[in-house]
Amino acid sequence: MIESATRLTLFTLYQLTVALGIVMLPIAVLARRVGVTLPVRRAIDATERAYEQKTKN
């Protein structure tokens, strides 16, 4: 029960992170023009790795 709840939470977090990245795309493009890089890709990669690690078990 705890395993499935943890897996569901990680999946939900991953999906929310991807959605946030899509929503922030225009802001990221403008920030990139100014010379600032937003760490959205790193957040998506980190949640994806956590979810994949949990689902392998």
N, C-alpha and C positions, 0 to 999 in steps of 0.2 A: 504494500500500500504506500509506504513512504517512498519507495523507488519510483513508482509511477507518478506520484505527486512531484517528486524532484524532477523527473524527466519532463513532465508537463510544464513545470515552472521554467525550466531551462529553454524549452521550445518556445514558450510564450515570450520570454525575454529576448530570444533570438529574433523572433518575428517583429517584436516592437522595435528592436534595434535597427532592423532592416527598414522598417517603415519610417523611423526617425531619419535614417540616412537619406531616404527618398525625399522626405519633406524638407530636409535641410540642404538639398542639392543647390537651389538657387543662392542660398546664403554662402555655401561653400565655394561656389564659383566666384562670387563677389569677393570673398575673403582671399581667395587664391590670387585674384588680380592685384590685391593690395599687398600680397606677400605672406599671408597668414595661412597655415594649413590646419584644418580641423581634423581631429583624430577619429573621425567617424569610421573609417575603414578598419582601424585597429580595434575599435569596439565591436564591430561586426565579426571580425576574425576571432576575437577572444570568446565571444558568446558561441560562435559556431564550434570552436574547439571544445569548449566545455560541454556543449550538447552532444557532440560526437563521442567524446570520452565516456559520457554517462550512458549513451545508448549502446556502446560496445559491450558493457558489462552485463 
